[in-house]
C-alpha cells in the first residue's frame, strides 16, 4: 500500500473534473449562520446563498465542518486502499479545519501515516498547492517528504490581499478592536488587508472605496512576474462593479493576460463579511 491519498477541503479552488483526475478527496465546507447551514465545495455552491443571507441578516458565520467526525470517516474509508494520506488544508488560523483534522488523526496513530499541511492560504492558493501535489504524486518520482518540502516552498509565493466595506465581521473575528470598529464605521473606513503566515492582518485604512480599490491595483503592479492572478468578490452589486473595474485595470497592467473573477468562499466571508473584494497572486518559483 504505497499509494498516497491526497485530501483537501472545499475552499480549494479547482474544477471538479481536475480533482477527480488527480484522485483528490475534497471534504465540503459547512458554514452556519443563525439557524441555517450552508455546504460549499466546487460542486455544492452554498457560498452564494450564504453571502446573500449575510447581506440581509448581517449575522456572524461559523465554520463547523469538515468536523473531526467527517475526517475520521474519510480516513476509515481510505484505509481500505492505502495507509498513507496527505492532507492540504486551508489556513489553520482562519478556521478550525486544520485543528479538526489533527483531532481525527490522533485516532489513527499506528494504523496509517497521515501528513497534515497547513497551506496558510485558501481558495485559489490552496487549489494551486493541491494541484501541484496531485501532479507530483501521480508522477511518482519524489518521496512524500520531498513533495511536502516543495509545497512549503510555494507557500511564500502565494499572496492574498483584500478590502472590505464593513468592519463588523473583522471585529467578530478579532482582527480589529471594538473601538476601531466603531470609529471605522463613523469615519467610513475601508480596510486594506493581507494574509500573512495564514492570518488576516489589517494594513491600511482608506476613507473611500475607490482609494481602497487602488491599493489592490498598486499591490498587483509590484510583481515582475505573475503565474496566476484571480480577483474575488462577494457577489453584491457594489462588489461586482468593483471586481469588474479591478479586472479591467489589471488586464491593462498585464497585457495579454485574462484575469478571472470568482465569488469568495465561506472562510473568507466569515472574516470580512459580504462586502469584500480581493486579489490572489501566485508569482511562481524559480528553480
N, C-alpha and C positions, 0 to 999 in steps of 0.2 A: 504494500500500500504506500507507494511513493508519491502519488499524485497529491498536489496541494490544492485544496478547495479555497477559492477566493470569495470573500463575503464582504458586503458593504451595506450601507443604509440608504434610505430613499432620497437623501439630498444629492447623491451622486448624479450629476447631470450627464447621462449617457443615453442614447436611444435604446429602447428595449431590445431591439434586434442585435445591437452591439453587445449588450450584457449577455444575451443568450449565446451569441457567437463565441464569447470568451468564457462561457460557463460560470458566470458570476451569480451568486445568490444575493439578492437585494431585499433587505428587510424594510418594509414600509415605515415611514414616519407616522406616528399617531399624535396629533395635536388636539388639545382640549381648550375650549373657551366657553365659559358659562356651563351649561349642561349639555353642550354639543361636542362631538368628537369628529375629527376630520382625518382622513387617511391620505397619505401622499407618497407616491414614488413616480417613476416615469410612465406608469400605466394608469394609476389612480390619481386624478388631478384634483385632489381635495384642497390644494393650496389656493385655488381660485375662489372656491366657496368660503374658505377660511378668511381670506383677505376681504372679501365682500362683507362678511359678518363683522369683522373687526372694524371696518369703515363705518358700520351702523352702530354697533354696541360699544366700541372702544374698550371692551373688556380685556383683561390680561390673557395671555396664551401660555399654556404649559405643555411642554413636550413630555408625553407619558409613554411613548414607545418608539422603537422596539424596547420592550421591557426585558428584565433578566429571564423571565419565562419564555419570551419569544426567542432569545438567543439559545437557551437550553434546548428548545425544540429543534432548532436548526442544527445544533451540534450533535444531537442524538441521531437525527436522520443522516447527517453527513458521515457519521461513524460507520455506516453500512458500506460506504465507498472508500473512505480514506481516513487516516488518523492524523492528517496534517492539514491545518487550516491557517489562512492568513486573512485577518480582518483589517480593512482600511476604512476608518470611520470619520465622520465629521467632527470638528473640533470639540474636545472634551471640556473646554471652558465655556462653550456656548449651549450645551445641552447635556443631559445625563446619559447619553447613548454609550460613550466610552466606558463610563462607570458601570453601567448595566452589563456590558459585555464582560468586564473583568469579574463582576459578581458571578455571572453564569459560568465563566471559565473555571472558577475555583472548584466547581463540582465535577470537573472532568480531568483534574490533575492526575497524572499517572495513566490515564486512558488514551489521551491524544495530545498532540503538540499544537497548541493554539498560540499564534503570534498576533498581538493586537497593536496596530499602528494608529496613533492619533495623528490625523492628517494636518491638524492645526488650521484647517480651512473647511470649505464646504462647497456645495453646488458644482460649478464648472471646475473649480480647483480640485475637489475630491474626485470628480469624474476623470480628470487628466491622470491622477495618480492610479486610480483603479484600472484605467485602460492600459497604462504603461505596465502595471503589474501583470495584467492578464496576458499581454503580448509576451513579456519575458518568461512567464510561467509556461506558456504554450511552446515557446522556442526550446525551453529546457536546457539551455546552455549555462545558466548561472544557478548556483545553490541559493536556497531561500535567504540566508543571511546577506548574501551579496545583493539580492534584489531589494531587500529592505534598506540596505545602505544606499542603493541607487535612488530609491523613493525619498529617503530622508534628504538626499542631496537636491532633489527637485523642489522640496517644500519652500525653501527660502526664496525661490524664484517665482512663486505664485503670490500675487498681490490682490487684495480686495479693499476697495475704498467705496465710501457711500455717503450720501447725505439723507437727512430726514427732516420733515417739516413739522414734526411733533416731538416733544421731549418726554411725554408721559410714559412711553414704553422704555426709554432709556433709564428713566427714574425707577421703574418697576424692576428692571434687571440690574439696578445698582451701578449703572455706568455714569450717572450724574446724581448729585445730591438733591434733596427736596428744594433747597434754596436756589440751586442752579436751574432746576426745572421751573420754578415759579418766576424767577427773573427772566429766564429764556422765553417763557410764554408771554410775559409782559412786553418784552423788547422784540418779539417776533424773530427769535434766533433760529437759524437753520444750521445745525451742527454738521461738520465735516468729520467723518470717522474713518478709521483704518483698522484692519485686523492685523495685529502683531502678536506673534507666538500664540496664535489661536484665540486671542481675546480682542473684543471690540474696544478701541481706545478713541475717545474724542480728541481731535487735534486742534481744530479751529472752529470759530463761530462766525457766521455771516449774517448780516442784517437784512438780506434779501435772498429769495430763492434763486434768482439769476446769478448772483455772485457766488452762491454755494455751488451751482452747476458749473461755473467757470473753474472752480477748484478741481473738479473731475477732469476737465479738459487739460488744465495745467499739469495735473499728475500724469496723464497719458503722454503728454508731449515730452516728458523726461526720458522716455525709453528710446534707445538707439536701435533696438531690435525687439520685435514682438512676434511670438509664435501663435498666441491666442489672445483675443480681446472680445469680451462679451459685456453688453450692457444688461443690467437687470432693473426691473421696476415692479410696482405693486399691482398695476392694472387700473388704478384710479384714473379719472380723466386728466388730472393735473400731471401725474407721473408718466402717463402715456405720452403726453405732449413733450414733457421734458426729456424722456428717453429718446424720442424721435429727433429732437433738437440735438441732443448729445451725440446720437448716432451720426447725424449728418456732419457735425463738426469733426468727429473722429475720422470719418471716411475722407474728409478733406485733408486731415492731418496725415493720414496713411493712404495715399492714392493707390487704388487697385485692390484694397482690402475691404471685404464686406464685414460689417460689424453686426452680428445677430443681437436681437433683443429678446430676453426671456422674462418670465414672471418669477419673482423670487420665492423661495421655499419657506415652510413654517418656522424653521430655526431662525432664519434672518428676521422673519416677521415678528417673532416673539421678543426681539430686542429693539427693532427700530419702528415697529408698528406698520400700519397700512399706507404710509405716506412717504415712502423712500424711493430713491434712485441710486444705482451704484454701478461699479465697473470692476470686472475681474480681468487681470492681465497675467499671462504667463509669458515670460521673456525667453524661455528656453534655456538650455545649458550648452556651454562649450566644452567639448571633451578632447 
